Amino acid sequence: MVTEGDDRRPKYQRIADALRDAVRTGEYGPGARLPGENDLMAAYGVARMTARQALGVLQSEGIAESRKGAGVFVRSFRPLRRRGVERLSGDRWGEGRSIWSTDTEDRPLVVDQLGVTEEPAPERIARVLGIDPGDAVCVRNRRYVLEGKPVLLATSFLPAALVAGSAITREDTGPGGTYARLAELGFEPARFREEIRSRMPSQDEVNRLSLSAGTPVVLVCRTAFTAEGRPVEVNEMTLDSASYVLEYDFDA
C-alpha cells in the first residue's frame, strides 16, 4: 500500500518513483514488462486511473514504452549521445564521413523521409542568412530513424544562388554531405553557432517522431559560417528528448 506519512506527493507519482527505482537497480531490465494496471491496483490499493498515471510518467520520461495489447515495457533503446563539438569537426566531413556517425556509434541511422525543394526564404531564415525575405533558398527536409525509432527531424536552408547546380540540390549529396560540397564550392564552413531550447511538440511532431504522451522535444538551430563570417546554412533540428543526450566537450 502507498502510505501518506509526510509525503504529500500524489500517489501516482510515488508509484512511478518506486517503478523508476526498480528499473535503475535492475529489477526490471531493458525489454522487461512492468507491472500492469491491475498489478499496481492490487499492490498499492489505488484506482485504475492512478495506476495508469504512474505508468504514464515512466513513458513520458522515455524509461518505458507501451506495446499495444501487450503492456508497458522498459525501453531497450540506447539513447544517442550527440557530441556537439566532435561531430562538426572538419576532419570528419572533410574526409567524406557523415557527421551523424559520431552520434550513432556505428549503429545504422536511416533517412526514411527526404525532400529537396526551392522555396522563398522565411523572414527568420533570410535574416540569419543575410538575404532578403522571399529570396530563393534550397530546403532539405529529412527524418532520421534509428533501430526503427524516429529520433530527429531536420530542415536545412541554403541560399539557392550559392548552391545552384551542385549536389546539394539533389537528394544524395555524396561523401561528407552538404559541408563537403560547400567546401568544393569555395564556401567551406569554418565556424558554427548552435542555439538550443525545448518545448512541447506539435501534433505533427508527435506523429512524425512517434512520441509518447508528455515527451518534449529539443530544438537545435545551427548556423554554419565561412572563415570570412558569411552564413551559408541554417539547419533547424527537432530531437526526441527521450532519444538524445547532448554532450559538449571543450577546453577550459
Backbone hydrogen bonds, N-H to C=O, Kabsch-Sander energy under -0.5 kcal/mol:
donor,donor_aa,acceptor,acceptor_aa,energy
2,V,44,Y,-1.2
3,T,1,M,-0.6
7,D,4,E,-2.0
8,R,6,D,-0.8
13,Q,10,P,-0.5
14,R,10,P,-1.6
15,I,11,K,-2.3
16,A,12,Y,-2.3
17,D,13,Q,-2.2
18,A,14,R,-1.9
19,L,15,I,-2.4
20,R,16,A,-2.7
21,D,17,D,-2.4
22,A,18,A,-1.9
23,V,19,L,-1.9
24,R,20,R,-2.4
25,T,21,D,-2.2
26,G,23,V,-1.0
27,E,22,A,-1.7
28,Y,22,A,-1.4
29,G,27,E,-0.5
31,G,74,V,-2.0
32,A,29,G,-2.4
34,L,72,V,-3.1
40,L,36,G,-2.5
41,M,37,E,-2.6
42,A,38,N,-2.1
43,A,39,D,-2.6
44,Y,40,L,-2.5
45,G,41,M,-1.4
46,V,41,M,-0.6
51,A,47,A,-1.9
52,R,48,R,-2.7
53,Q,49,M,-2.4
54,A,50,T,-2.1
55,L,51,A,-2.0
56,G,52,R,-2.1
57,V,53,Q,-1.7
58,L,54,A,-1.2
59,Q,55,L,-1.7
60,S,56,G,-2.5
61,E,57,V,-1.5
62,G,59,Q,-1.3
63,I,58,L,-1.9
64,A,58,L,-1.6
65,E,73,F,-2.7
67,R,71,G,-3.1
68,K,66,S,-0.5
70,A,67,R,-2.8
71,G,67,R,-1.9
73,F,65,E,-2.9
74,V,32,A,-2.8
75,R,63,I,-2.9
80,L,243,S,-3.3
81,R,103,D,-1.1
82,R,80,L,-0.8
82,R,245,V,-2.9
83,R,81,R,-1.0
84,G,82,R,-1.2
84,G,247,E,-2.6
87,R,83,R,-2.3
88,L,85,V,-1.0
89,S,86,E,-1.4
92,R,89,S,-1.6
93,W,89,S,-1.3
94,G,90,G,-2.0
95,E,92,R,-1.0
96,G,93,W,-1.4
97,R,92,R,-2.0
101,S,98,S,-1.0
102,T,99,I,-0.9
103,D,100,W,-0.8
104,T,100,W,-1.8
105,E,101,S,-1.2
106,D,101,S,-0.7
107,R,104,T,-1.3
110,V,108,P,-0.6
110,V,145,V,-3.0
112,D,110,V,-0.9
112,D,143,R,-1.5
113,Q,143,R,-1.0
115,G,141,N,-2.3
117,T,139,V,-2.4
119,E,137,V,-2.4
121,A,135,D,-2.6
126,A,122,P,-2.9
127,R,123,E,-2.4
128,V,124,R,-1.1
129,L,125,I,-2.6
130,G,126,A,-1.3
131,I,126,A,-2.0
134,G,121,A,-1.9
135,D,132,D,-2.5
137,V,119,E,-2.9
138,C,158,L,-3.4
139,V,117,T,-3.2
139,V,137,V,-0.6
140,R,138,C,-0.5
140,R,156,S,-2.3
141,N,115,G,-3.0
141,N,139,V,-0.6
142,R,154,A,-2.7
143,R,113,Q,-1.9
144,Y,152,L,-2.8
145,V,110,V,-3.1
146,L,149,K,-2.7
147,E,108,P,-0.8
149,K,146,L,-2.0
151,V,144,Y,-2.6
152,L,144,Y,-1.3
153,L,238,T,-2.3
154,A,142,R,-2.5
155,T,236,E,-2.3
156,S,140,R,-2.5
157,F,234,V,-2.8
158,L,138,C,-1.9
160,A,136,A,-2.0
162,L,159,P,-0.7
163,V,159,P,-1.5
164,A,160,A,-1.1
166,S,163,V,-2.3
169,T,166,S,-1.5
170,R,167,A,-1.8
173,T,171,E,-0.8
176,G,96,G,-1.1
177,G,174,G,-2.1
180,A,176,G,-0.9
181,R,177,G,-1.7
182,L,178,T,-2.4
183,A,179,Y,-2.0
184,E,180,A,-1.6
185,L,181,R,-1.4
186,G,183,A,-1.4
187,F,182,L,-2.9
190,A,225,F,-3.5
191,R,225,F,-1.8
193,R,223,T,-2.1
195,E,221,C,-2.2
197,R,219,L,-2.0
199,R,217,V,-1.8
206,V,202,S,-2.3
207,N,203,Q,-2.3
208,R,204,D,-2.7
209,L,205,E,-2.3
210,S,206,V,-0.7
211,L,206,V,-1.7
215,T,212,S,-1.9
217,V,199,R,-2.8
218,V,239,L,-2.2
219,L,197,R,-3.5
220,V,218,V,-0.5
220,V,237,M,-2.2
221,C,195,E,-2.7
222,R,220,V,-0.6
222,R,235,N,-2.7
223,T,193,R,-2.5
224,A,233,E,-2.3
225,F,191,R,-3.0
226,T,230,R,-2.1
229,G,226,T,-2.0
232,V,224,A,-2.9
233,E,224,A,-1.0
234,V,157,F,-2.1
235,N,222,R,-3.1
236,E,155,T,-2.9
236,E,234,V,-0.5
237,M,220,V,-3.0
237,M,235,N,-0.6
238,T,153,L,-3.0
239,L,218,V,-3.1
239,L,237,M,-0.5
240,D,151,V,-2.2
241,S,216,P,-1.4
241,S,239,L,-0.7
243,S,240,D,-2.0
244,Y,241,S,-0.6
245,V,80,L,-2.7
247,E,82,R,-2.9
247,E,245,V,-0.6
250,F,248,Y,-0.5
